[in-house]
Every structure is written in C-alpha cells, then in structure tokens.
C-alpha cells in the first residue's frame, strides 16, 4: 500500500511547496512597499510646491529687481520698504477682511441652499445644476459679469430703483461697498461646491435619528440645531477651511472687478504682489508672496486642528 505524502508548508524551497499566505501578502500590508506608489506624488509636490517655496523664501530677502544687475542679501529691508510705503499691513488687513466676508457669505448661502435642496428629486436636481454653473465659469468671467450687474446703470440698481426712485450706486467704485461687492462675487462663484458638500453631509445623517427625535417631540429647529448641524461637522471643516484659504489667495476676481481700487480699498495681497512684480521690484514681490504663504500656513494648521477636535467632541 503506497502512502501519499503532502508537501510541507515551509514557505521556502522549490516552487512545488506551498508558501505561507502571511508572507505572500506581506507586501500589500500597510507596512509593505508603499514608496513606489507615492514616489510620483512626492516628486511633483517637491518640484512644484516645495522647491518654489524655498527659492521664493530666499529671494524675499534680496534686492532683486530689474534696476540692478546684482542680487544681494538685504535681510528684512524689503518688508521695511513695504511697511514704509503703507502696503504691507494695509494689504494684510484688506485680505483678512475680504477672506472672512467671502467665507461667511459663501457658507451661509450654501447651507441654506443645501437645506432647501436636500431631497433628491427632479426639481432639486435641476436647481442643483443651476447653482453649480458659476463654478464652471472662469473667475475672470464671473468678475466681469458682476461688474456689469453692479454698475451704476446695471440691472441691480434698476431693480432697487423700482422701490427707491432715482437710486444709483457704483458698488465697485465706492470704497465703502467695493470690498463687500468683490467678496460677494467670490462667494457667488464658489458657493456651488460648498452646497454639494453640505447636501452630501445632510444625506449621510441617519434617518433613524431624525425619526426618533420627531417621535420624542423635537421641533424642526431642535432637530436642526441638536442633530443635523452637529453631524455636519466634517462638512463644516472642509468648507470653512477651503473657502477661507481660497479667499486669502484670491487674485483673479479682485483683478477683474476693481484692480485694487477705488484707491487701495480692495488691494489684497496678491494684487499688491502683482503690482510689485510688474514694477520690476521682484524682491518686494517675493516678500509679499512669502507673507501670503505664511498667512495660509498659520491659518490652516490651527483652524483644521480646532475643527477636527470639534468633530471628535460632537461624535
């Protein structure tokens, strides 16, 4: 009687032997070889983000300009020049005010639209598409559209004149309203993305929670403030951070509407930087670019940390 022997499962030796499954799948585990997949992203980030930032960091402390053939180190002199010219602090304050207004308008309007269009049906789908159209329009085109809409003879003033006879106002030409008008244009341009994010967050809330709260006698307002808004914390984190940082880095809409005017009422940091570069003062332009980068970094890190902690505490 012959005896059939099974091959030993040693995971080593010739190919006829069965390998250890844990060894065979080790390379696909989290501790396996991940770097070949991440290498292209690391290279692109290094070339297009880290390297330009390091080069700009160095040039921000030089006297680089078209009026000199040498590039010499001058320390903090570029920032001193910008401050003496009244550019640095003024541009920072205008940029911060612009970013806060644009962020608040965009998130409030987007949340209201999301609550109105939460249910998935044909009518709501049509309106979702309509409200997303501004996102597909270029920022320069959006600026030109609202520049015409808010001109003294534009349709907005004509509608207001129906109720207030003789009303005419240059929304972009008055220093008291120019910044608000530009921030509103920015919010109109990008509110479609935040609306979709809020709709997705509202639809992800378990229906059982809302049904249980309704059975317990909770009103619509109580369900909104006690259940829906707290569970929208991840959506708030994304939209608040992206809208605020996007407005801090704004250039195209202010350039298309006011070009920093009237006077310097809407001269955000990117416009001030562009003016330095077009004037041939590359050192001071690099200094303003460095200021923008630092503001973005020192705004994003604490804000994301705070909002993420609130997500955890609300869960």
Secondary structure as GFF3:
##gff-version 3
##sequence-region A 1 315
A	DSSP	alpha_helix	21	24	.	.	.	ID=ss1
A	DSSP	three_ten_helix	26	28	.	.	.	ID=ss2
A	DSSP	alpha_helix	35	45	.	.	.	ID=ss3
A	DSSP	pi_helix	46	50	.	.	.	ID=ss4
A	DSSP	alpha_helix	51	59	.	.	.	ID=ss5
A	DSSP	alpha_helix	77	84	.	.	.	ID=ss6
A	DSSP	alpha_helix	88	116	.	.	.	ID=ss7
A	DSSP	alpha_helix	122	136	.	.	.	ID=ss8
A	DSSP	alpha_helix	139	149	.	.	.	ID=ss9
A	DSSP	alpha_helix	155	163	.	.	.	ID=ss10
A	DSSP	alpha_helix	178	203	.	.	.	ID=ss11
A	DSSP	alpha_helix	207	215	.	.	.	ID=ss12
A	DSSP	alpha_helix	220	223	.	.	.	ID=ss13
A	DSSP	pi_helix	224	228	.	.	.	ID=ss14
A	DSSP	alpha_helix	229	231	.	.	.	ID=ss15
A	DSSP	alpha_helix	233	248	.	.	.	ID=ss16
A	DSSP	alpha_helix	252	257	.	.	.	ID=ss17
A	DSSP	alpha_helix	269	278	.	.	.	ID=ss18
A	DSSP	alpha_helix	282	314	.	.	.	ID=ss19
###
